[in-house]
Amino acid sequence: MTATPQQPQHMISADDILAGLDPDQRAVATELDGPMRVLAGAGTGKTRAITHRIAYGIAIGRYQGPRVLALTFTLRAAEEMRTRLHQLGAHGVQARTFHSAALRQLAYFWPQVVGGTFPSIVQNKAALITEAANRLRISTDRSLLRDLASLIEWAKVQLLTPDTIMQRLSEKQLPSAVTPQNMQRIFQAYEDLKDERNLIDFEDVLLLTIAMLEEDEKLAATVRNQYRHFVVDEYQDVSPLQQRLLDVWLGGRDDICVVGDASQTIYSFTGATSRYLLDFARRYRGAHTVKLTRDYRSHSQVVELANRLLAARRPHPDSSPHSWAPPLELMSQRGPGVDVEWFGYADDEKEAAGIAEDIRDLIEKDGVVPSEIAVLFRTNAQSAAIESALAAAHIPYQLRGAERFFERPEVKQAMLALRGSAKSTDGTEDVTRYTRDVLGGLGYKEEGPLSGGATRQKWESLAALVHMVDMMAQHRQEQLQEHRANPRPGVPEPLPLTMHEVVATLNHRSEFNDAPQVNGVTLASLHAAKGLEWDAVFLCGLNEGLMPITFATTPDEVDEERRLLYVGITRARKYLWLTWTMTRTVGGRGQRKRSRFLDDIDPAKRRRRAESAGSSYSPRSSSLNTAPPFVEGKRRIWLSVLSVKFCPPPRTARRLSWSARRAAPAPSACSAMVWMSTAIPPTACSFPPRVRAKRLMSILPACCRAFSVVPPAVSVPRS
């Protein structure tokens, strides 16, 4: 397909490539023969290991760059791979998503295999499904369309057709308004509409590539001769469809390295399965397995919490094979940091306000930039309260994974304006300035609006496009400087960035929904957060019914919810908050329970269990340990005090009904003082006793008001 380019004279040496790798990463990089499976936990440097493996293989002459295909699941991850490989001197390597690699091959061979016009990619699957349902006189709404689209995608990645889908529909919970027969008919009508209009969807890209290569041995031989070595990242997310394509590409060879973590399998509902990762050693005889367990991302408090979460899972007799694998026990390489914070709020509104205040403190007091902060939730519907609170606090934010970025009206309008303006450019323009001028006509300004809602979202969208162009221009300038500092024979000097390139990049990213980043707090679902990391992470709404989700009814589904929380926890580098609420709405009945997963990992609860197992167990001391941990600042202590009025001190039964809580007698002022004193243990802060006592006295009146008692006379100790 392409010729091997001339190797550059200035390359990084093999020893330099291996420098800085830990022993396990070095094993991944240097053991190049035969199949390899890398079991890599979160933050263990798996991307570093596999990119150094490719670069090392090229440096010692074992690999040729253009004959290596590195596969991943997102354009962002593929771009990161390409950047790292370029920095290591590994030029010519193809780092692509499964869909991107398949689409490239399909488009290349289409004229000689099929002929005619290459089909267009379906941009709006919902519209096509709506039309298919209307043909069958089946009414649909937005929610049903989403469910139908998900079912069709699942069927196709499971290699099912309209004729065979009935065999597997019992595995899925169909919408109440759709029968299995109607599901089959809608699936068939959807496929017919695509054929009539010469359209294909993303699943078809893989299916057609498989069919093309399986039916034409000559083409298959051409592709296999081009790509001799394969590296697959996030292998636990591979679907049967993607595995089938990978098998076709390999053609019975075993020149493959896969990387994954079964504990991060969170896309089972789309057809992804960790089965291929776990069975790799049985499928490839002589396969070598390397485990990466040194965590370089997070402080030890975060890592230990993540380990406890997985270790707390107990087997269930109804669990399916491959539904759970022995987790990797991570070891933090960053040492101790800030303690994980646990906090229960009265309602969702107070939770959002508390999170916004904490974010403001992180930005103003700790110097954390907004783009290094994330608020993660189980469902997109949970973001509304967080958005309102951040907007009220004038904190910039971006939504990830909810509405598709390139489907927003303001983004479509901006792209049309940029495409039209690019036609009149000659390649000498300053793209950063030019972009600002074009988008300025649509309302873009350097400073964002103080208001929230649609106005703020429009500005955030335009600002994201401007930031993307700025990053493209900066990257091109860095390439130019690198070339001038280290010129390579046969490699031309990079040309200045043009608006035509900007528009082409936008079109490409729009096709794969690769949204640009902005300097704002990220709001995202736990699924959308996969593969990302931040300095500070807030995991909110950790209540039963949300974590695990109500729909998780089987042991396998509950296990996946546990893995989903694990993914959320391991996104944090330094700061981690775990929050939940007593009720959803202001003034509601406090009947919500926090997630069962928190009970598994709560340090206070684990301490109480240990105490109860010994002879020195005391109900009083055990109960007092349930108080919220001390956090510097009156606001946290104040909220802790005010929360007392929603339930009696923990010495009474923790799981009392709401009526029992209200009927429970209020404690005395002295006991309230004792409880508050114990809620702030001396070991939890560095303040001397006198300072600590003064702080307690400052909040005692509020505590007593919460208990409806008269404050007692208390003296401050001299030392």
C-alpha positions as CSV (number, residue, x, y, z in Angstrom):
1,M,0.0,0.0,0.0
2,T,2.9,2.4,0.9
3,A,6.6,2.1,0.5
4,T,8.9,2.1,3.5
5,P,10.3,5.7,3.8
6,Q,14.0,6.4,4.3
7,Q,15.0,6.1,7.9
8,P,16.1,9.4,9.4
9,Q,19.7,9.7,10.4
10,H,19.0,11.4,13.8
11,M,17.2,8.9,15.9
12,I,16.9,8.3,19.6
13,S,19.1,5.4,20.7
14,A,17.6,2.2,21.9
15,D,19.2,2.7,25.4
16,D,17.7,6.2,25.6
17,I,14.3,4.7,24.8
18,L,14.5,2.3,27.6
19,A,15.8,4.8,30.1
20,G,13.3,5.7,32.8
21,L,11.2,2.6,32.4
22,D,10.5,0.5,35.4
23,P,11.3,-3.2,35.3
24,D,7.9,-4.3,34.2
25,Q,7.6,-1.6,31.6
26,R,11.0,-2.5,30.3
27,A,9.9,-6.1,29.9
28,V,7.0,-4.9,27.8
29,A,9.3,-2.8,25.6
30,T,12.1,-5.3,25.1
31,E,10.3,-8.7,24.7
32,L,9.3,-8.4,21.1
33,D,8.9,-12.0,20.0
34,G,5.6,-13.7,20.0
35,P,2.3,-12.7,21.4
36,M,2.2,-10.6,24.6
37,R,-0.6,-9.6,27.0
38,V,-0.1,-6.6,29.3
39,L,-2.4,-6.4,32.3
40,A,-2.1,-2.8,33.2
41,G,-4.0,-1.1,36.1
42,A,-5.1,2.5,36.0
43,G,-2.3,5.0,36.0
44,T,0.5,2.4,35.5
45,G,1.9,3.9,32.4
46,K,0.6,1.4,29.8
47,T,0.7,3.9,27.0
48,R,4.3,4.7,27.9
49,A,5.1,1.0,27.9
50,I,3.6,0.2,24.5
51,T,4.9,3.3,22.7
52,H,8.4,2.5,24.0
53,R,7.9,-1.0,22.8
54,I,7.2,0.1,19.3
55,A,10.0,2.7,19.3
56,Y,12.5,0.2,20.7
57,G,11.6,-2.4,18.1
58,I,12.1,0.2,15.4
59,A,15.4,1.5,16.9
60,I,17.0,-2.0,16.9
61,G,15.7,-2.8,13.4
62,R,13.1,-5.4,14.5
63,Y,10.1,-3.3,13.4
64,Q,9.6,-1.0,10.4
65,G,7.4,2.0,11.3
66,P,4.9,1.7,8.5
67,R,4.4,-2.0,9.1
68,V,3.2,-1.4,12.7
69,L,-0.5,-0.7,13.4
70,A,-1.4,0.6,16.8
71,L,-5.1,0.3,17.6
72,T,-7.2,2.1,20.2
73,F,-10.7,3.3,20.7
74,T,-10.7,7.1,20.6
75,L,-9.2,9.7,18.3
76,R,-7.7,11.4,21.4
77,A,-5.9,8.3,22.5
78,A,-4.7,7.7,18.9
79,E,-3.4,11.2,18.7
80,E,-1.6,10.8,22.0
81,M,0.1,7.7,20.7
82,R,1.2,9.4,17.5
83,T,2.6,12.3,19.5
84,R,4.6,10.1,21.9
85,L,5.9,7.9,19.0
86,H,7.0,11.0,17.1
87,Q,8.9,12.2,20.2
88,L,10.6,8.8,20.5
89,G,11.7,9.0,16.8
90,A,9.3,6.2,15.8
91,H,8.1,7.6,12.5
92,G,5.6,6.2,10.1
93,V,3.7,4.1,12.6
94,Q,-0.1,4.0,12.1
95,A,-1.9,4.8,15.3
96,R,-5.6,4.7,14.7
97,T,-9.0,3.6,16.0
98,F,-10.5,0.4,14.8
99,H,-13.0,2.4,12.8
100,S,-10.5,4.8,11.3
101,A,-8.2,2.0,10.2
102,A,-11.1,0.0,8.7
103,L,-12.5,3.1,7.0
104,R,-9.2,3.9,5.4
105,Q,-8.8,0.4,4.0
106,L,-12.5,0.2,2.9
107,A,-12.3,3.5,1.0
108,Y,-8.9,2.5,-0.6
109,F,-10.1,-0.8,-2.0
110,W,-13.7,0.1,-2.7
111,P,-13.2,1.2,-6.4
112,Q,-11.6,-2.2,-7.3
113,V,-13.8,-4.4,-5.2
114,V,-17.2,-2.9,-5.5
115,G,-16.9,0.1,-7.8
116,G,-19.3,3.1,-7.9
117,T,-19.7,5.9,-5.4
118,F,-18.4,5.2,-2.0
119,P,-21.3,5.3,0.5
120,S,-21.8,8.1,2.9
121,I,-21.6,7.6,6.7
122,V,-24.8,7.9,8.6
123,Q,-24.6,11.1,10.7
124,N,-27.9,10.9,12.5
125,K,-28.9,7.3,13.2
126,A,-32.0,8.5,15.2
127,A,-33.5,10.2,12.2
128,L,-33.1,7.0,10.1
129,I,-34.6,4.8,12.8
130,T,-37.5,7.2,13.1
131,E,-38.2,6.9,9.4
132,A,-37.9,3.1,9.6
133,A,-40.4,3.0,12.5
134,N,-42.8,5.3,10.7
135,R,-42.8,3.0,7.7
136,L,-44.0,0.3,10.0
137,R,-46.5,2.7,11.7
138,I,-44.7,2.3,15.0
139,S,-44.7,5.5,17.1
140,T,-41.5,6.6,18.8
141,D,-40.3,9.2,21.2
142,R,-36.8,10.5,22.0
143,S,-36.2,8.0,24.7
144,L,-37.4,5.0,22.6
145,L,-35.2,6.1,19.7
146,R,-32.2,6.1,21.9
147,D,-33.0,2.6,23.1
148,L,-33.6,1.3,19.6
149,A,-30.3,2.8,18.3
150,S,-28.5,1.1,21.2
151,L,-30.1,-2.2,20.5
152,I,-29.2,-2.0,16.8
153,E,-25.6,-1.1,17.6
154,W,-25.4,-4.0,20.1
155,A,-26.8,-6.4,17.5
156,K,-24.3,-5.5,14.9
157,V,-21.3,-5.6,17.1
158,Q,-22.5,-9.1,18.1
159,L,-22.4,-10.0,14.4
160,L,-26.2,-10.4,14.3
161,T,-28.4,-9.6,11.4
162,P,-32.2,-9.0,11.2
163,D,-32.5,-12.7,10.4
164,T,-30.6,-13.8,13.5
165,I,-31.3,-11.2,16.1
166,M,-34.3,-13.1,17.5
167,Q,-31.9,-15.7,18.8
168,R,-30.3,-13.3,21.2
169,L,-33.0,-10.8,22.1
170,S,-33.7,-12.6,25.3
171,E,-30.4,-11.3,26.6
172,K,-31.6,-7.7,26.3
173,Q,-34.3,-5.9,28.1
174,L,-36.5,-4.4,25.4
175,P,-38.4,-1.2,25.8
176,S,-41.9,-1.8,27.0
177,A,-43.4,-0.4,23.8
178,V,-41.4,-2.8,21.5
179,T,-42.0,-6.5,21.0
180,P,-39.2,-8.8,19.7
181,Q,-41.0,-9.0,16.4
182,N,-41.2,-5.3,16.1
183,M,-37.6,-4.9,17.0
184,Q,-36.7,-7.3,14.2
185,R,-38.9,-5.4,11.7
186,I,-37.4,-2.0,12.7
187,F,-33.9,-3.4,12.3
188,Q,-34.7,-4.7,8.8
189,A,-36.3,-1.5,7.8
190,Y,-33.3,0.5,9.0
191,E,-31.0,-1.7,6.9
192,D,-33.2,-1.3,3.9
193,L,-33.2,2.5,4.2
194,K,-29.4,2.5,4.2
195,D,-29.2,0.4,1.1
196,E,-31.7,2.5,-0.7
197,R,-29.7,5.7,0.0
198,N,-26.2,4.3,-0.3
199,L,-25.5,4.9,3.4
200,I,-23.4,2.9,5.9
201,D,-23.1,3.3,9.7
202,F,-20.0,2.9,11.8
203,E,-20.7,-0.7,12.4
204,D,-21.0,-1.3,8.7
205,V,-17.5,0.1,8.2
206,L,-16.1,-2.8,10.2
207,L,-18.5,-5.4,8.8
208,L,-17.8,-4.4,5.1
209,T,-14.0,-4.4,5.7
210,I,-14.3,-7.9,7.2
211,A,-16.4,-9.2,4.3
212,M,-14.0,-7.6,1.8
213,L,-10.9,-9.2,3.3
214,E,-12.5,-12.6,4.0
215,E,-13.8,-12.9,0.4
216,D,-10.7,-11.7,-1.4
217,E,-7.6,-13.4,-0.4
218,K,-5.4,-11.2,-2.6
219,L,-6.6,-8.1,-0.8
220,A,-6.2,-9.8,2.5
221,A,-2.6,-10.7,1.6
222,T,-1.9,-7.1,0.6
223,V,-3.1,-5.8,4.0
224,R,-1.3,-8.5,6.0
225,N,1.9,-7.7,4.1
226,Q,1.5,-4.0,4.9
227,Y,0.9,-4.5,8.7
228,R,3.1,-7.1,10.3
229,H,2.9,-6.1,14.0
230,F,-0.2,-5.1,15.9
231,V,-0.6,-3.3,19.3
232,V,-4.1,-3.0,20.8
233,D,-4.8,-0.7,23.7
234,E,-7.8,-1.0,26.0
235,Y,-8.2,-4.6,24.9
236,Q,-10.8,-5.3,27.5
237,D,-13.2,-3.1,25.5
238,V,-13.0,-5.2,22.3
239,S,-16.3,-6.4,20.9
240,P,-16.9,-9.6,18.9
241,L,-17.0,-7.5,15.8
242,Q,-13.7,-5.8,16.4
243,Q,-12.1,-9.1,17.4
244,R,-13.3,-10.6,14.1
245,L,-11.6,-7.8,12.2
246,L,-8.4,-8.1,14.2
247,D,-8.3,-11.9,13.4
248,V,-8.7,-11.1,9.7
249,W,-5.9,-8.6,9.8
250,L,-3.6,-11.1,11.6
251,G,-4.4,-14.0,9.3
252,G,-3.3,-16.6,11.8
253,R,-0.1,-14.8,12.8
254,D,0.7,-14.0,16.4
255,D,2.7,-10.7,16.1
256,I,0.4,-8.9,18.5
257,C,0.6,-7.1,21.9
258,V,-2.6,-6.4,23.7
259,V,-3.0,-4.1,26.8
260,G,-6.0,-3.9,29.1
261,D,-7.5,-4.1,32.5
262,A,-10.5,-6.3,33.1
263,S,-11.3,-4.1,36.1
264,Q,-12.1,-1.3,33.7
265,T,-14.6,-3.2,31.6
266,I,-17.6,-0.8,31.7
267,Y,-19.1,-1.1,28.2
268,S,-20.7,-4.5,28.3
269,F,-24.0,-3.0,27.3
270,T,-22.4,-2.1,23.9
271,G,-21.1,-5.6,23.4
272,A,-17.6,-5.1,24.8
273,T,-16.2,-8.0,26.7
274,S,-13.1,-8.8,28.7
275,R,-13.3,-12.4,27.6
276,Y,-10.7,-11.9,24.8
277,L,-8.2,-10.3,27.3
278,L,-8.7,-13.1,29.9
279,D,-8.5,-15.9,27.3
280,F,-5.6,-14.5,25.5
281,A,-3.1,-17.0,26.8
282,R,-5.3,-19.9,25.7
283,R,-5.9,-18.4,22.2
284,Y,-2.2,-17.8,21.7
285,R,0.1,-20.5,22.9
286,G,3.3,-19.3,24.4
287,A,1.9,-15.9,25.1
288,H,3.8,-13.9,27.6
289,T,1.9,-11.9,30.3
290,V,3.3,-8.8,32.0
291,K,1.5,-7.0,34.9
292,L,1.9,-3.3,35.4
293,T,0.9,-2.4,39.0
294,R,3.0,0.6,39.8
295,D,0.6,3.5,39.8
296,Y,2.2,6.8,38.8
297,R,-1.0,8.8,38.6
298,S,-2.5,9.0,42.0
299,H,-1.5,9.5,45.6
300,S,-1.6,6.6,48.0
301,Q,-5.0,7.5,49.5
302,V,-6.7,7.3,46.1
303,V,-5.0,4.1,45.2
304,E,-5.8,2.4,48.5
305,L,-9.4,3.3,48.1
306,A,-9.6,1.9,44.6
307,N,-7.9,-1.3,45.8
308,R,-10.4,-1.7,48.6
309,L,-13.3,-1.2,46.3
310,L,-12.4,-4.1,44.1
311,A,-11.2,-6.3,47.0
312,A,-14.6,-5.9,48.7
313,R,-16.5,-7.6,45.9
314,R,-17.8,-11.0,46.8
315,P,-18.5,-13.8,44.3
316,H,-22.1,-14.6,43.4
317,P,-23.4,-18.0,42.3
318,D,-25.4,-16.4,39.5
319,S,-22.4,-14.5,38.0
320,S,-21.5,-15.3,34.4
321,P,-18.0,-16.6,33.4
322,H,-15.6,-13.8,32.6
323,S,-17.8,-11.3,34.4
324,W,-15.1,-10.7,37.0
325,A,-11.4,-11.2,37.0
326,P,-9.0,-11.1,40.0
327,P,-8.1,-7.4,40.2
328,L,-4.6,-6.0,40.0
329,E,-3.5,-4.5,43.4
330,L,-2.0,-1.1,42.5
331,M,1.0,0.4,44.4
332,S,1.2,4.2,44.4
333,Q,4.5,5.6,43.4
334,R,3.6,9.2,44.5
335,G,3.3,8.5,48.2
336,P,0.8,10.0,50.6
337,G,-1.2,13.1,49.7
338,V,-4.5,14.7,50.7
339,D,-7.0,12.5,52.4
340,V,-10.1,11.5,50.4
341,E,-13.1,13.5,51.5
342,W,-16.5,12.0,52.3
343,F,-19.5,14.2,52.7
344,G,-23.3,13.7,52.8
345,Y,-25.5,16.6,51.9
346,A,-29.2,17.3,52.7
347,D,-30.3,17.5,49.1
348,D,-29.0,17.7,45.5
349,E,-29.1,21.5,45.5
350,K,-26.9,21.7,48.6
351,E,-24.6,19.1,47.2
352,A,-24.1,21.1,44.0
353,A,-23.5,24.3,46.0
354,G,-21.0,22.6,48.2
355,I,-19.1,21.2,45.3
356,A,-19.1,24.6,43.6
357,E,-17.6,26.2,46.7
358,D,-15.0,23.5,47.0
359,I,-14.1,24.1,43.4
360,R,-13.8,27.8,44.0
361,D,-11.4,27.1,46.9
362,L,-9.3,24.7,44.8
363,I,-8.9,27.4,42.1
364,E,-8.4,30.4,44.3
365,K,-6.5,28.9,47.3
366,D,-4.8,25.8,45.9
367,G,-4.0,27.1,42.4
368,V,-5.7,24.3,40.6
369,V,-6.6,25.3,37.0
370,P,-10.3,24.7,36.1
371,S,-9.3,22.2,33.3
372,E,-7.7,20.0,36.0
373,I,-11.0,19.6,37.9
374,A,-13.8,17.2,37.1
375,V,-17.3,16.5,38.5
376,L,-18.3,13.0,37.5
377,F,-21.8,11.5,37.8
378,R,-23.7,8.3,36.9
379,T,-26.3,9.8,34.6
380,N,-26.3,13.0,32.5
381,A,-29.5,14.2,34.2
382,Q,-27.4,14.8,37.3
383,S,-25.4,17.6,35.7
384,A,-28.2,20.2,35.7
385,A,-27.8,21.1,39.4
386,I,-24.0,21.2,39.1
387,E,-24.2,23.4,36.0
388,S,-26.5,25.9,37.8
389,A,-24.2,26.0,40.8
390,L,-21.1,26.6,38.8
391,A,-22.8,29.2,36.6
392,A,-23.9,31.0,39.8
393,A,-20.3,30.9,41.1
394,H,-19.0,32.2,37.7
395,I,-16.9,29.1,37.3
396,P,-16.2,28.1,33.6
397,Y,-17.2,24.5,32.8
398,Q,-17.6,22.1,29.9
399,L,-20.0,19.3,29.4
400,R,-18.5,16.1,28.0
401,G,-20.4,13.1,26.7
402,A,-23.9,14.6,27.0
403,E,-25.0,16.3,23.8
404,R,-22.6,15.7,21.0
405,F,-20.4,18.8,20.6
406,F,-20.6,18.9,16.8
407,E,-24.4,18.6,16.9
408,R,-24.8,21.9,18.8
409,P,-26.5,24.6,16.6
410,E,-23.8,27.2,17.4
411,V,-21.0,24.7,16.5
412,K,-22.7,23.8,13.2
413,Q,-23.1,27.5,12.4
414,A,-19.4,28.2,13.3
415,M,-18.2,25.4,11.1
416,L,-20.2,26.7,8.2
417,A,-18.8,30.2,8.7
418,L,-15.2,28.8,8.9
419,R,-15.7,26.7,5.8
420,G,-17.0,29.6,3.8
421,S,-14.3,32.0,5.0
422,A,-11.5,29.5,4.3
423,K,-12.4,29.5,0.6
424,S,-11.1,33.1,0.3
425,T,-7.8,32.6,2.0
426,D,-4.4,32.1,0.3
427,G,-2.5,30.3,3.1
428,T,-0.7,33.3,4.4
429,E,-3.2,34.2,7.1
430,D,-2.7,34.1,10.8
431,V,-5.2,31.3,11.6
432,T,-5.6,32.2,15.3
433,R,-6.5,35.8,14.5
434,Y,-8.6,34.8,11.5
435,T,-10.6,32.3,13.5
436,R,-11.4,34.9,16.2
437,D,-12.5,37.4,13.6
438,V,-14.8,34.9,11.9
439,L,-16.3,33.6,15.2
440,G,-16.5,37.1,16.5
441,G,-19.3,37.7,14.0
442,L,-21.2,34.9,15.7
443,G,-20.8,36.4,19.2
444,Y,-17.4,35.2,20.4
445,K,-15.5,37.4,22.8
446,E,-12.3,36.8,24.7
447,E,-14.1,37.2,28.0
448,G,-17.0,34.9,28.7
449,P,-20.5,36.1,29.8
450,L,-21.4,36.2,33.4
451,S,-24.8,34.6,32.8
452,G,-25.3,30.9,32.5
453,G,-27.7,28.8,30.4
454,A,-27.8,28.9,26.6
455,T,-25.7,32.1,26.4
456,R,-22.9,30.6,28.4
457,Q,-23.0,27.3,26.5
458,K,-22.8,29.1,23.2
459,W,-19.7,31.0,24.3
460,E,-18.1,27.9,25.7
461,S,-18.6,26.1,22.4
462,L,-17.1,29.0,20.4
463,A,-14.3,29.3,22.9
464,A,-13.6,25.5,22.5
465,L,-13.1,26.0,18.8
466,V,-10.8,28.9,19.3
467,H,-8.8,27.0,21.8
468,M,-8.5,24.0,19.4
469,V,-7.1,26.3,16.7
470,D,-4.7,27.8,19.1
471,M,-3.4,24.4,20.1
472,M,-3.1,23.4,16.4
473,A,-1.1,26.5,15.7
474,Q,1.1,26.0,18.8
475,H,1.8,22.3,17.8
476,R,2.7,23.3,14.2
477,Q,5.1,26.0,15.6
478,E,6.7,23.4,17.9
479,Q,7.1,21.0,14.9
480,L,8.8,23.9,12.9
481,Q,11.2,24.7,15.7
482,E,12.1,21.0,16.2
483,H,12.7,20.6,12.5
484,R,15.0,23.6,12.4
485,A,16.9,22.4,15.5
486,N,17.2,18.8,14.1
487,P,16.8,18.8,10.4
488,R,16.4,15.3,8.9
489,P,17.4,14.4,5.3
490,G,14.4,13.9,3.1
491,V,11.9,15.4,5.6
492,P,10.6,18.7,4.4
493,E,10.1,21.7,6.7
494,P,6.5,21.9,8.0
495,L,4.4,24.6,6.3
496,P,2.5,27.2,8.3
497,L,-0.9,26.2,9.4
498,T,-3.7,27.3,7.1
499,M,-7.5,27.7,7.5
500,H,-7.9,24.9,4.9
501,E,-6.1,22.5,7.3
502,V,-8.2,23.8,10.2
503,V,-11.4,23.2,8.4
504,A,-10.3,19.7,7.3
505,T,-9.4,18.9,10.9
506,L,-12.7,20.1,12.1
507,N,-14.5,17.9,9.5
508,H,-12.5,14.9,10.6
509,R,-13.1,15.4,14.3
510,S,-16.8,16.0,13.6
511,E,-17.1,12.7,11.8
512,F,-15.8,10.9,14.9
513,N,-17.2,13.2,17.5
514,D,-13.8,14.1,18.9
515,A,-14.8,17.3,20.8
516,P,-12.1,19.9,21.6
517,Q,-11.2,20.8,25.2
518,V,-11.7,24.1,27.0
519,N,-10.2,25.6,30.2
520,G,-13.1,24.9,32.4
521,V,-14.3,22.4,34.9
522,T,-15.2,19.1,33.2
523,L,-18.7,17.7,33.8
524,A,-19.0,14.2,32.6
525,S,-20.6,10.9,33.2
526,L,-18.4,8.1,34.6
527,H,-18.5,6.4,31.2
528,A,-17.3,9.5,29.4
529,A,-14.5,9.9,31.9
530,K,-12.9,6.7,30.9
531,G,-9.3,7.2,29.7
532,L,-9.0,10.7,31.2
533,E,-7.5,12.1,34.4
534,W,-7.6,15.2,36.5
535,D,-5.9,16.7,39.6
536,A,-9.2,16.9,41.4
537,V,-12.3,14.7,41.0
538,F,-15.7,15.0,42.6
539,L,-17.8,11.9,42.5
540,C,-21.3,13.1,43.3
541,G,-24.7,11.5,43.7
542,L,-23.3,8.3,45.2
543,N,-26.7,7.0,46.3
544,E,-28.5,3.7,45.9
545,G,-30.4,3.8,42.6
546,L,-27.6,5.8,41.0
547,M,-24.5,3.8,42.1
548,P,-25.4,1.1,41.4
549,I,-28.0,2.3,38.9
550,T,-31.6,1.0,39.4
551,F,-31.4,-0.9,36.2
552,A,-28.5,-3.0,37.5
553,T,-30.4,-6.0,38.8
554,T,-28.2,-9.0,38.0
555,P,-24.9,-9.8,39.7
556,D,-23.0,-9.1,36.5
557,E,-24.6,-5.7,36.2
558,V,-23.9,-4.8,39.8
559,D,-20.3,-5.9,39.2
560,E,-20.0,-3.6,36.3
561,E,-21.3,-0.7,38.4
562,R,-18.6,-1.4,40.9
563,R,-16.0,-1.3,38.1
564,L,-17.5,2.0,36.9
565,L,-17.0,3.5,40.3
566,Y,-13.4,2.2,40.3
567,V,-12.9,4.0,37.0
568,G,-14.2,7.2,38.6
569,I,-12.0,6.9,41.6
570,T,-8.8,6.2,39.6
571,R,-9.3,9.4,37.5
572,A,-8.1,11.5,40.4
573,R,-4.4,12.4,40.9
574,K,-4.4,14.5,44.1
575,Y,-7.9,15.4,45.4
576,L,-10.9,13.2,45.6
577,W,-14.4,13.9,47.0
578,L,-17.1,11.3,47.5
579,T,-20.5,12.9,48.0
580,W,-24.1,11.8,48.4
581,T,-27.5,13.3,49.5
582,M,-30.2,12.5,52.0
583,T,-32.9,13.5,49.6
584,R,-33.2,14.6,46.0
585,T,-35.2,17.8,46.5
586,V,-35.1,20.6,49.0
587,G,-37.4,19.8,52.0
588,G,-37.8,16.2,50.8
589,R,-38.0,13.2,53.1
590,G,-34.5,12.0,53.9
591,Q,-35.0,8.4,52.9
592,R,-32.1,8.1,50.4
593,K,-29.3,5.7,51.2
594,R,-25.8,6.2,50.2
595,S,-24.2,3.6,47.8
596,R,-23.6,0.2,49.2
597,F,-20.1,0.5,47.6
598,L,-19.2,3.3,50.0
599,D,-20.1,1.0,52.9
600,D,-17.5,-1.4,51.5
601,I,-14.7,1.1,51.5
602,D,-15.6,3.7,54.2
603,P,-12.5,3.8,56.5
604,A,-14.7,4.7,59.5
605,K,-17.0,1.7,59.0
606,R,-14.0,-0.6,58.5
607,R,-12.6,0.7,61.8
608,R,-15.9,0.1,63.6
609,R,-15.9,-3.5,62.3
610,A,-12.4,-4.0,63.6
611,E,-13.3,-2.6,67.0
612,S,-16.5,-4.7,67.2
613,A,-14.3,-7.8,66.6
614,G,-12.1,-7.0,69.7
615,S,-12.8,-7.2,73.4
616,S,-12.3,-3.4,73.8
617,Y,-15.4,-2.6,71.8
618,S,-17.4,0.4,73.1
619,P,-20.7,1.5,71.5
620,R,-19.9,5.1,72.4
621,S,-16.4,5.2,70.8
622,S,-17.6,3.3,67.8
623,S,-20.5,5.6,67.1
624,L,-18.5,8.7,67.5
625,N,-16.2,7.6,64.7
626,T,-19.0,8.1,62.2
627,A,-18.7,11.8,62.4
628,P,-17.5,13.5,59.3
629,P,-13.7,13.8,59.0
630,F,-12.2,17.2,60.0
631,V,-11.5,19.6,57.2
632,E,-9.9,23.0,57.8
633,G,-12.4,25.8,57.3
634,K,-15.5,26.7,59.2
635,R,-17.8,26.0,56.2
636,R,-17.3,22.2,56.4
637,I,-17.7,22.1,60.2
638,W,-20.8,24.3,59.9
639,L,-22.4,22.0,57.4
640,S,-21.5,19.0,59.5
641,V,-23.2,20.6,62.5
642,L,-26.3,21.6,60.6
643,S,-26.6,18.0,59.2
644,V,-27.1,16.8,62.8
645,K,-30.7,18.0,62.9
646,F,-31.5,15.5,60.1
647,C,-30.6,12.5,62.3
648,P,-29.6,11.9,65.9
649,P,-25.9,11.3,66.9
650,P,-24.6,8.1,65.5
651,R,-24.8,6.4,68.9
652,T,-28.5,5.7,68.1
653,A,-29.3,3.3,65.3
654,R,-27.9,4.6,62.0
655,R,-30.6,3.1,59.8
656,L,-33.6,4.5,61.6
657,S,-36.6,5.3,59.5
658,W,-37.4,9.0,59.0
659,S,-40.3,8.9,61.5
660,A,-38.0,7.2,64.1
661,R,-35.4,9.9,63.5
662,R,-37.9,12.7,64.1
663,A,-39.2,11.0,67.2
664,A,-35.8,10.4,68.7
665,P,-35.1,12.6,71.8
666,A,-32.6,15.4,71.3
667,P,-29.4,14.9,73.2
668,S,-28.2,17.3,75.8
669,A,-25.9,20.3,75.1
670,C,-23.1,18.5,76.9
671,S,-23.4,15.4,74.7
672,A,-23.6,17.6,71.6
673,M,-20.3,19.2,72.7
674,V,-18.7,15.8,73.4
675,W,-19.8,14.6,70.0
676,M,-18.5,17.7,68.2
677,S,-15.2,17.3,70.2
678,T,-14.8,13.8,69.0
679,A,-15.8,14.7,65.5
680,I,-12.6,16.6,65.3
681,P,-10.0,14.2,66.6
682,P,-6.6,15.6,67.6
683,T,-4.9,13.2,65.2
684,A,-6.8,14.6,62.3
685,C,-5.3,18.1,62.4
686,S,-2.1,19.9,63.3
687,F,-3.7,22.6,65.5
688,P,-2.7,22.7,69.1
689,P,-5.3,21.9,71.7
690,R,-6.0,25.5,72.6
691,V,-6.6,26.5,68.9
692,R,-8.8,23.4,68.5
693,A,-10.8,24.3,71.5
694,K,-11.4,27.8,70.3
695,R,-12.6,26.5,67.0
696,L,-15.0,24.1,68.8
697,M,-16.3,27.0,70.9
698,S,-17.0,29.1,67.8
699,I,-19.3,26.4,66.3
700,L,-20.8,25.3,69.6
701,P,-23.7,27.8,69.4
702,A,-24.7,26.5,66.0
703,C,-24.4,22.9,67.2
704,C,-26.7,23.6,70.1
705,R,-29.2,25.4,67.9
706,A,-29.3,22.4,65.7
707,F,-30.1,20.3,68.8
708,S,-32.5,23.0,70.2
709,V,-30.6,23.2,73.5
710,V,-28.9,25.9,75.5
711,P,-25.1,26.2,75.1
712,P,-23.3,25.2,78.3
713,A,-20.4,27.1,79.8
714,V,-17.2,25.8,78.5
715,S,-13.7,27.0,79.3
716,V,-10.7,26.9,77.0
717,P,-7.7,24.9,78.1
718,R,-4.5,26.8,78.7
719,S,-2.4,24.4,76.6
